[in-house]
């Protein structure tokens, strides 16, 4: 699992590029055919504010290379300010589930 903390400006577009790797040797994990979900909430137990999946907002860029992109759209963060918790989970075609990414997302106000 990778810890990714990042800061962005409210109302901007942000793309998170993620590579899923094996712990032992850091080689890429094949995510072909996987279902991926990403969620953002105020706290770990808080209600979900933004939800992305391979149906909408997440694209697998290389299945065999273990890479995918999460796109955060301007409308997703237009009304957000402060610190939030985010997490991505992969459900592999075998049914195995793995949390591959988590961290803090800070949304700052913009001038424009």
C-alpha distance (Angstrom), angle and dihedral (degrees) to the residues before:
residue distance angle dihedral
X1 . . .
X2 3.75 . .
X3 3.82 124.9 .
X4 3.79 111.1 -143.5
X5 3.79 121.4 179.9
X6 3.78 116.4 179.4
X7 3.80 142.8 164.6
X8 3.77 127.2 -138.6
X9 3.79 138.6 170.6
X10 3.82 117.9 -104.9
X11 3.79 111.0 -102.2
X12 3.81 95.8 20.9
X13 3.80 128.6 119.6
X14 3.81 115.1 -112.3
X15 3.80 129.3 -177.7
X16 3.79 119.5 -161.0
X17 3.80 112.7 -158.3
X18 3.80 112.4 -156.4
X19 3.81 131.4 -171.6
X20 3.80 117.8 -162.7
X21 3.81 110.9 -146.6
X22 3.78 139.1 179.1
X23 3.81 112.4 -107.7
X24 3.80 97.2 -136.4
X25 3.79 100.1 58.6
X26 3.84 104.7 2.7
X27 3.81 91.0 -117.8
X28 3.81 118.3 151.5
X29 3.79 117.7 -91.1
X30 3.80 116.2 -134.2
X31 3.81 108.3 -116.2
X32 3.81 96.8 175.1
X33 3.80 108.7 143.9
X34 3.81 92.6 9.7
X35 3.80 125.1 139.6
X36 3.80 112.7 -134.0
X37 3.81 127.8 -164.6
X38 3.82 129.0 -172.7
X39 3.80 123.9 -172.2
X40 3.79 136.7 -177.1
X41 3.80 125.2 -157.7
X42 3.81 137.9 165.6
X43 3.82 89.7 -116.8
X44 3.79 138.2 0.7
X45 3.79 89.7 -95.5
X46 3.80 96.4 35.3
X47 3.77 128.3 107.4
X48 3.80 117.5 -84.3
X49 3.81 112.2 -98.3
X50 3.82 99.3 -180.0
X51 3.79 127.0 22.7
X52 3.82 126.2 -174.7
X53 3.79 130.7 176.4
X54 3.76 141.7 168.5
X55 3.81 85.2 -88.4
X56 3.82 92.5 58.7
X57 3.79 129.8 9.3
X58 3.81 101.3 1.7
X59 3.78 123.7 83.8
X60 3.78 126.4 -174.7
X61 3.81 103.1 -132.9
X62 3.82 96.5 -176.0
X63 3.79 119.2 8.2
X64 3.81 94.8 -171.1
X65 3.82 90.6 40.8
X66 3.80 91.8 52.4
X67 3.80 95.1 -125.8
X68 3.78 131.8 139.1
X69 3.80 137.6 163.9
X70 3.80 127.5 -136.0
X71 3.80 113.3 -156.9
X72 3.80 118.1 -154.4
X73 3.80 108.7 -162.7
X74 3.84 126.1 -148.0
X75 3.82 92.3 -109.3
X76 3.83 90.4 55.1
X77 3.82 93.4 66.4
X78 3.82 103.7 22.9
X79 3.82 92.0 107.7
X80 3.82 98.9 33.1
X81 3.81 128.5 100.9
X82 3.78 128.9 166.5
X83 3.80 137.0 22.4
X84 3.80 124.9 -23.9
X85 3.80 137.7 175.1
X86 3.82 120.6 -121.3
X87 3.78 133.3 -172.5
X88 3.81 138.1 177.5
X89 3.79 125.0 -155.8
X90 3.80 129.3 -169.8
X91 3.80 122.9 -152.6
X92 3.79 105.8 -162.5
X93 3.80 123.5 -146.8
X94 3.84 87.0 -105.8
X95 3.82 89.8 61.9
X96 3.81 93.0 -108.8
X97 3.83 112.7 139.4
X98 3.80 124.5 -151.0
X99 3.80 133.0 176.2
X100 3.80 101.4 -137.3
X101 3.79 103.2 172.8
X102 3.78 138.3 27.5
X103 3.75 138.2 154.9
X104 3.79 149.6 110.8
X105 3.79 124.1 -54.7
X106 3.80 116.2 -162.5
X107 3.81 117.4 -160.4
X108 3.79 115.3 -159.6
X109 3.79 127.9 -169.0
X110 3.77 118.7 -103.4
X111 3.78 129.4 -135.0
X112 3.81 95.8 -140.0
